[in-house]
Amino acid sequence: MNNYIKVFLIVLTGSVVLSCLGTLFYKRELHYDINESLKHDNVLPVLIVGSGVAGLSASLYIARFGIKSVICDDIWRNELSSGIEEDLIWPGLEDGTYQNRCDSIKNQSEQFGALLIDQRVSKIDLSEWPFTCTLDNGMEFKCLALVLATGCTQGVPNNNLFAKQIDLDADGYIQLVDRSHKTSKKGVFAAGSIHDKIHKVAIVAASDGARAAIDVKSFLFDLGFNTDIQERMNKRFFNNI
């Protein structure tokens, strides 16, 4: 056999093996122990990636449930460029443009205690729980639950941060579990056009965010999350940011 062909086959086999190992690594069962998670100083209950209507709506309802969240990224501008209607986007409201709705929900979220950070998330690591996220400014922290609301850019899902870590369909959209907003990774949820390739309307995205928030609440409370844990996180993370 030609030496070049041998080398090619060796490289190809190695690539396949590494790919399989990587898949097994990310799909392995994680250990979820909320008491152990508190050993980290930089852990917070919920991180939301994407500050379009879906992400902001999730942050509002999570905050109303008494759970602190951090929301990052101004990805809504990309969602807007993907063809979401601006006119009459919110039935019954004269100021129902996409931007006005984002501003209004943002203000409501902050009133209920959500923290909005004007930084993009540059890296997400779902291989261990709590999940690790890194911002563009180098800040790194961990989160118990993660909501992905990164939307699309010109019809293409913004999935580069997590494409190889959770299940996507053939077009790159997040696949949800059953009729929930859970992804294939326990503790990771999705809302908006990052999973919905058909209903690209802001009011649907808002509903998505609220439903994802309910799933987040159930996940955290099932783990044993409570006001005492929230207070400990406030002192160690939110009061120092």
C-alpha positions as CSV (number, residue, x, y, z in Angstrom):
1,M,0.0,0.0,0.0
2,N,1.2,3.5,-0.9
3,N,2.8,5.2,2.2
4,Y,0.7,8.3,1.6
5,I,-2.4,6.2,1.8
6,K,-1.2,4.6,5.0
7,V,-0.6,7.9,6.6
8,F,-4.0,9.2,5.5
9,L,-5.7,6.2,7.0
10,I,-3.8,6.5,10.2
11,V,-4.7,10.2,10.5
12,L,-8.4,9.5,9.6
13,T,-8.7,6.7,12.2
14,G,-7.1,8.9,14.8
15,S,-9.6,11.7,14.0
16,V,-12.6,9.4,14.3
17,V,-11.4,8.0,17.6
18,L,-10.8,11.5,19.0
19,S,-14.2,12.6,17.8
20,C,-15.9,9.6,19.4
21,L,-14.0,10.2,22.7
22,G,-15.0,13.8,22.6
23,T,-18.7,12.9,22.1
24,L,-18.5,10.4,25.0
25,F,-16.8,13.0,27.2
26,Y,-19.5,15.6,26.7
27,K,-22.4,13.1,26.9
28,R,-21.3,11.4,30.1
29,E,-23.5,11.8,33.2
30,L,-22.5,14.8,35.3
31,H,-22.6,14.9,39.1
32,Y,-25.1,17.4,40.4
33,D,-24.6,18.2,44.1
34,I,-25.7,21.7,45.0
35,N,-23.8,21.7,48.3
36,E,-20.6,20.8,46.5
37,S,-21.2,23.6,44.0
38,L,-21.1,26.2,46.9
39,K,-17.4,25.4,47.3
40,H,-16.8,27.8,44.4
41,D,-16.7,31.5,45.2
42,N,-17.7,32.5,41.7
43,V,-20.9,30.5,41.3
44,L,-24.3,31.9,40.4
45,P,-27.7,30.4,40.0
46,V,-28.4,31.2,36.4
47,L,-26.6,32.6,33.4
48,I,-28.5,33.6,30.3
49,V,-26.6,34.0,27.0
50,G,-28.4,36.3,24.6
51,S,-30.3,39.5,25.5
52,G,-33.0,39.4,22.9
53,V,-36.7,39.1,23.8
54,A,-36.3,35.4,24.6
55,G,-33.3,35.9,27.0
56,L,-34.7,39.0,28.6
57,S,-38.1,37.3,29.1
58,A,-36.3,34.4,30.8
59,S,-34.4,36.7,33.0
60,L,-37.6,38.6,34.0
61,Y,-39.5,35.4,35.1
62,I,-36.5,33.8,36.7
63,A,-36.1,37.0,38.8
64,R,-39.8,37.0,39.7
65,F,-39.3,33.5,41.0
66,G,-36.8,35.0,43.4
67,I,-33.7,33.6,41.6
68,K,-30.8,35.8,40.7
69,S,-29.6,35.6,37.1
70,V,-26.9,37.2,35.0
71,I,-27.7,38.0,31.4
72,C,-24.9,38.6,28.9
73,D,-24.6,39.6,25.3
74,D,-26.4,42.1,23.0
75,I,-27.2,39.4,20.5
76,W,-30.7,40.9,19.9
77,R,-29.2,43.0,17.2
78,N,-28.3,39.8,15.3
79,E,-31.8,38.4,15.9
80,L,-33.3,41.7,14.5
81,S,-31.1,41.4,11.3
82,S,-32.4,37.8,10.7
83,G,-35.8,39.2,9.6
84,I,-37.9,39.5,12.8
85,E,-40.8,41.8,12.1
86,E,-40.6,45.2,13.8
87,D,-44.1,46.7,13.1
88,L,-46.9,45.7,15.4
89,I,-44.6,43.1,17.0
90,W,-46.4,43.4,20.3
91,P,-50.2,43.2,19.9
92,G,-52.1,46.0,21.5
93,L,-49.1,48.3,22.1
94,E,-48.3,51.3,19.9
95,D,-44.6,51.2,20.8
96,G,-44.4,47.5,20.0
97,T,-41.2,47.5,18.0
98,Y,-38.6,44.9,18.8
99,Q,-36.2,47.4,20.3
100,N,-38.8,49.0,22.5
101,R,-39.9,45.6,23.8
102,C,-36.3,44.7,24.6
103,D,-35.8,47.9,26.5
104,S,-39.0,47.5,28.5
105,I,-38.3,43.9,29.5
106,K,-34.7,44.8,30.3
107,N,-36.0,47.5,32.7
108,Q,-38.5,45.1,34.3
109,S,-35.8,42.4,34.8
110,E,-33.5,44.8,36.5
111,Q,-36.2,46.0,38.8
112,F,-36.7,42.4,39.9
113,G,-33.0,41.9,40.5
114,A,-31.6,40.5,37.3
115,L,-28.0,41.6,36.5
116,L,-27.2,42.6,32.9
117,I,-23.6,42.6,31.9
118,D,-22.5,44.3,28.7
119,Q,-20.1,41.6,27.8
120,R,-20.2,38.7,25.3
121,V,-19.6,35.2,26.4
122,S,-16.5,33.9,24.6
123,K,-16.5,30.3,26.0
124,I,-18.8,27.8,27.5
125,D,-17.6,24.6,29.1
126,L,-20.4,22.0,29.8
127,S,-18.1,19.1,30.6
128,E,-18.4,19.7,34.4
129,W,-21.2,21.0,36.6
130,P,-21.5,23.8,37.7
131,F,-20.9,24.9,34.1
132,T,-18.0,27.3,33.4
133,C,-18.4,30.5,31.3
134,T,-15.8,33.0,30.2
135,L,-16.5,36.6,29.1
136,D,-14.7,38.6,26.5
137,N,-13.0,40.6,29.3
138,G,-11.5,37.4,30.8
139,M,-14.0,37.2,33.7
140,E,-14.8,33.5,34.5
141,F,-17.6,32.2,36.6
142,K,-19.7,29.1,37.1
143,C,-23.5,28.7,36.9
144,L,-26.0,26.1,38.1
145,A,-28.3,26.6,35.2
146,L,-27.6,28.0,31.7
147,V,-30.2,29.4,29.3
148,L,-29.2,29.7,25.7
149,A,-31.0,32.4,23.8
150,T,-28.4,33.3,21.2
151,G,-30.8,33.5,18.3
152,C,-29.8,33.5,14.6
153,T,-27.8,35.7,12.3
154,Q,-29.3,36.0,8.8
155,G,-31.1,32.7,9.4
156,V,-28.1,30.8,10.7
157,P,-28.2,29.6,14.4
158,N,-25.6,31.2,16.6
159,N,-24.4,27.9,18.1
160,N,-20.6,28.2,17.9
161,L,-20.3,28.4,21.8
162,F,-22.0,25.0,22.3
163,A,-22.2,23.2,19.0
164,K,-20.3,20.1,20.1
165,Q,-21.6,20.0,23.6
166,I,-25.4,19.5,23.2
167,D,-27.6,17.9,20.6
168,L,-28.4,20.0,17.5
169,D,-30.5,19.1,14.5
170,A,-29.2,18.9,10.9
171,D,-29.6,22.7,10.5
172,G,-27.7,23.6,13.7
173,Y,-30.8,24.4,15.8
174,I,-30.9,23.1,19.4
175,Q,-33.0,20.0,19.9
176,L,-35.3,20.2,22.9
177,V,-36.3,17.3,25.1
178,D,-40.0,16.3,24.8
179,R,-42.2,19.4,25.1
180,S,-39.9,21.2,27.5
181,H,-37.2,23.8,27.0
182,K,-34.5,21.3,28.3
183,T,-31.6,20.4,26.0
184,S,-29.8,17.1,25.9
185,K,-27.5,18.4,28.7
186,K,-29.2,18.5,32.1
187,G,-29.2,22.1,33.5
188,V,-29.0,23.7,30.0
189,F,-32.1,25.2,28.5
190,A,-32.9,27.0,25.3
191,A,-35.4,29.8,24.3
192,G,-36.2,31.6,21.1
193,S,-35.0,31.2,17.5
194,I,-31.9,29.2,18.5
195,H,-34.3,26.2,18.7
196,D,-37.3,27.4,16.7
197,K,-36.7,27.6,13.0
198,I,-40.3,28.5,12.1
199,H,-41.9,30.9,14.6
200,K,-39.5,33.8,14.4
201,V,-41.7,36.3,16.0
202,A,-40.8,38.3,19.1
203,I,-44.0,37.5,21.1
204,V,-43.3,33.8,20.6
205,A,-39.8,34.3,21.8
206,A,-41.1,36.1,24.9
207,S,-43.3,33.1,25.7
208,D,-40.3,30.8,25.1
209,G,-38.3,32.7,27.7
210,A,-41.0,32.5,30.3
211,R,-41.4,28.7,29.7
212,A,-37.7,28.2,29.9
213,A,-37.7,30.1,33.2
214,I,-40.3,27.7,34.6
215,D,-38.1,24.8,33.6
216,V,-35.1,26.5,35.2
217,K,-37.0,27.0,38.5
218,S,-38.0,23.4,38.6
219,F,-34.5,22.2,37.9
220,L,-33.0,24.4,40.7
221,F,-35.6,23.6,43.3
222,D,-35.4,19.9,42.6
223,L,-31.6,20.2,43.4
224,G,-32.5,21.9,46.7
225,F,-31.9,25.5,45.8
226,N,-33.5,27.9,48.4
227,T,-33.3,31.4,49.8
228,D,-30.4,30.5,52.1
229,I,-28.3,29.3,49.1
230,Q,-29.3,32.4,47.2
231,E,-28.1,34.6,50.1
232,R,-24.8,32.8,50.2
233,M,-24.3,33.4,46.5
234,N,-25.3,37.1,46.9
235,K,-22.6,37.6,49.4
236,R,-19.9,35.7,47.5
237,F,-20.7,36.7,43.9
238,F,-23.3,39.4,43.3
239,N,-22.2,41.8,46.1
240,N,-18.6,41.8,44.7
241,I,-19.3,42.2,41.0
